[in-house]
Each structure stands twice: as structure tokens, then as C-alpha cells.
Amino acid sequence: MFPDAYTRCELGGDFYKNELEVIFEPDSCYPDYTEVQEWIMSNIDGKDMNIEDVVNEVYTFLTSEYKPKSLKIINRIADCRTHFDVIVEK
């Protein structure tokens, strides 16, 4: 799953695209990925958040809603004008 969302960094003040990659191993509950995308657009897109907060919010949402066997969130920022490219994983 590769949902994207734009946020404004609270530290640098620049808008950037969160290129999220979600690696999800379901347990007994299978997520509706369109609902996950809608949640990201409602709770992440357009907000003032740094890259680490975005990863934590998505991770927390998915673990609390779907209780996966395993979960990895990767967020890549490659279009920020105030600093170099960044990748954060959880």
C-alpha cells in the first residue's frame, strides 16, 4: 500500500509530500485499504506534522484498528526545499 499525503513541517515550515509505504501482515482482521487511505487524508493530509509524527500516527492507527501480526511504516520525503531527503521507518 502506498498512500501519500502532504503536510507542513512544524520545524522548517515547508510543505512536503509524505511518500508512505505500509507493509502489513494481517492477523484475523483484514483492513479495507480505501478506508485507510480515507483516514490518512482526513487525519494527516494538510496538517502541520513532521515526518516522525506522520509515521507514528499511521502506525498507531493501524495497530489499534487492525492489530496486525507485523507492521512496518516507511515514509520518504524527497521534495522538501529546506533540507535533504529523509526516510523514517517504524
C-alpha positions, -999 to 999 in steps of 0.1 A, spaced: 0 0 0 14 34 -10 -8 62 3 5 98 0 -3 129 19 10 164 21 19 180 54 37 212 66 67 205 87 63 222 122 101 227 123 110 241 89 76 254 79 78 238 44 51 217 28 62 183 16 48 150 3 49 120 26 55 90 4 43 63 27 49 26 23 29 3 45 40 -33 49 12 -51 67 8 -87 77 -28 -92 88 -39 -113 117 -76 -121 119 -88 -86 107 -81 -75 71 -82 -38 66 -102 -21 39 -73 -1 23 -97 25 9 -107 33 45 -71 35 55 -65 60 27 -95 80 37 -82 81 73 -48 93 61 -65 120 40 -87 131 69 -61 129 97 -27 135 81 -31 154 48 -28 192 51 -18 191 88 12 206 105 33 175 113 69 164 109 79 132 92 83 113 125 48 123 137 33 111 105 49 77 108 38 74 145 2 85 137 -2 60 109 14 32 129 -8 38 159 -39 39 138 -32 7 120 -21 -12 151 -51 -1 171 -77 -6 144 -65 -39 128 -40 -55 152 -17 -69 125 8 -97 131 35 -73 118 36 -38 105 62 -15 90 57 21 80 83 38 57 80 75 50 101 91 23 104 129 19 121 139 -13 106 173 -21 114 195 9 131 227 0 146 234 34 166 202 39 179 170 23 158 139 16 148 119 47 135 84 53 119 74 86 109 38 94 89 22 122 
